[in-house]
Amino acid sequence: MSTRVRPPAVSFLLFVLLCAGAWFAYSHRDWLKGSQTQLLPDEQRQALLERIREEVDADPAYVALRGSLNWRPNEQRYRLDVTVAENREAEARRLCQRIAEIIREQARVAATVIAYDDSGREVAREVL
């Protein structure tokens, strides 16, 4: 067993340094992770969804939007799911690409758009 004893002031100083480092890491966690993207406010997100509906409503492959425009923090992009009509797999990729371009243009971030048929099977995916 060691006979060396650390003075209590040194132990307290190490404890304070540890707490200060933990506080700094917690208060700057977004900066440390690298996520600097500003999310769209709810009003702008709803306006973007309305614009998407207006743009693709005339498309014969389009049926409906599934859910809302969701932010994926790990991917640093928005995701939107779309339902397409049956036997329209060929047009589904073009539709996904058009929607992803609208999102990228308005939100200035990348987007993933996934098209599903009525049975829930994924038929197309576009990542811009």
N, C-alpha and C positions, 0 to 999 in steps of 0.2 A: 504494500500500500504506500502511496506517495505521501510525503510529509509536506509537500508544497501546498500552500493555501493561497487562493486568489483573494485579493482584497474585495470587500463588498462594493466599493465604489466602481471597480472595473466591471463587476457582474451587472450592476445597475446600468452602467453606460452601455454595455452590450445589449441589454434588454431594451433600452430606449432606442438604440440604433435599429434593432430588429423591428420594433413597433413603427418607427418612422418609415422604414422601407416598406412594410406591409401597407401602411396608410397611403403612401405614394403610389404603390402598385394598384391598390383598389381604386383610388380616386382618378387615376389615369388609365384605367383598364381598356377603354375604347381606343385610345391612342396607341397603347402597347400592342393591342391586337391588330391594329392597322385598319380598322373599319372607320373610314372618314366620310362615307357616303351619307348624304342627307336624305332621309325618307320623305316622300311626298305627304303633305297634309291630307286629311280625309276629304276635304272639299276638292282638291286637285285630283285625288285618286278616283273619286266618283265621277268627276268631269271626264277623266281619261277613259273610264269604263263606258260612259255614255258615247264618247266619240268612237270608241271601238265598235259598239253596237250599231251606231249609225253607218259606219264605213262598211261593215260586213253583213248587214241585215239583208241586202239584196243578193248576196252570194247564195246560190242554190245548195252548196254543201253545208252552210252554217245552219245549226239548229238553235243552240243556246250557249251561254257561258256557264261553266260549272264553278260555282263559288265566286270568290272575289279575287282581286289582284293582291297576291301575298308576297311579302318580302322574305327572301331566304338569306339570313345573315351569314351563314357559312359560305354560300356561293356568291354573295354580294350581287344579287340580281333579283328581279321580280319574276314571279311565276303565275301563269294564268292557264286554266284548263278550259277547253272548248269541246262541246259536243257537236259532232258532224253527222250528216245523214248517212243512212246505210248505202253501201256500194258507191261511196264517194271518196275512197282512199286516195285516189290520184289527185283530187283537188285539195285534200286535207293539208298536205305539206305546203302548198301555195298559200292557203289560208293562214296557216301558222306563221309563215314567213311574213306575210303582210301585217298581222297583228303584232309580231315581235318588232317590226320596223316602226310601227306607230308608238309602241311603248318606249323604244329607244329614242325616238325623236322627241317625245314629250317629257320623259323622265330623265333622259340623258344617262341612263344606266342600262346594262345588259338585261335581257329578258329571256325566259324559257317559256315557250308556249307548247302545250301538249294537247293533241286532238284525240278524243275518244269517240267510239261509235256508241249506239244506244245500249249495247250489251256491256259496256264498260271496258272494252278492249282498246288498248292504245294503238292508234293507226298512224300517227305522225308526231314528230317532235322537232321543234326548231329552237336552237340556242344561238342567240345573237349577242 
